Amino acid sequence: MGRRAPDEDGNQFWRDFLTSGPSFELRLRKVLKRLPHEPRCKLCAAPFVGIGAPLMRLMGKGQSNLSPAMCGTCVRFLESHRGGAEVDCSLLFADIRGSTSMAERMSPTEYGAVATRFYATASRAVFSHDGELHQFVGDQLVALFIPLLAGKEHATRAVEAALSLLRETGHADAGGPWLPIGAGVHTGPTWLGAVGDDERVDLSAFGDSMNITARLASTARAGELLVTSEAAAAARLDAGWERRQLSLKGRQQSTGVLSFTVRAPIAEG
């Protein structure tokens, strides 16, 4: 993936890569994300199973033993390009509401089946909107929408992915959601780059933007998407969204957000 970073200017390499990147890789990703099915490489979207998997292995894009969330090609790219840079991007966090009580009511096998369905649903929502499936942590999804993959409209793509996830988990259905989800989207500076040791390397993200988005998702009610004013301005959200001021844990000043709740339409008559 891309050219080798000059050791003396790794930050500039990453800044250029994250904001524009090699056109061939972007075109290839658009093709790969259409091949069924999950799980797939979180960076290039190469599928690890299904009809396209044998071809991916021939291309060197089989699932990596060192970092199972990525293909071998992407792992080798990160191994040879240590470092990173700070860029403006959009972040999406989504939490399962009431996951602790849900796990208490279910057997481990039943809860595992629900979690697996959530991961597959979330993966489709993220990849179909040009996001990077950063990680799943317990009951939480973390996705990045960087200019490299989502273009200048990364905030719009993150909001669209979040709304898609809420709909696909059934919040717009008359019978209610099959899994209660709350989500948050924020746009801001984030450090992105290759971090690890000789045994393992991964694409990592750091900064206060991550903290803000995580707290939004933990605050959102089931079916609700909370979008910070920064992300809302970048996504040009319309006036149909509710405006709120939130006191997020660990922050002295209140945070301005726009709120939208996905719910089933009210039946007439």
Secondary structure, DSSP 8 states (H G I E B T S, - for coil): ------GGGHHHHHHHHHHT--HHHHHHHHHHTTSS-SSB-TTT--BSSSTTHHHHHHTT-SB-SSSTTSBHHHHHHHHTS-EEEEEEEEEEEEEETTHHHHHHHS-HHHHHHHHHHHHHHHHHHHHHTT-EEEEEETTEEEEEE-HHHH-TTHHHHHHHHHHHHHHHTTTTSTT--SS-EEEEEEEEEEEEEEEE-SS-EEEEEESHHHHHHHHHHHHS-TTEEEEEHHHHHHHT--TTSEEEEE--TT-SS-EEEEEEE--------
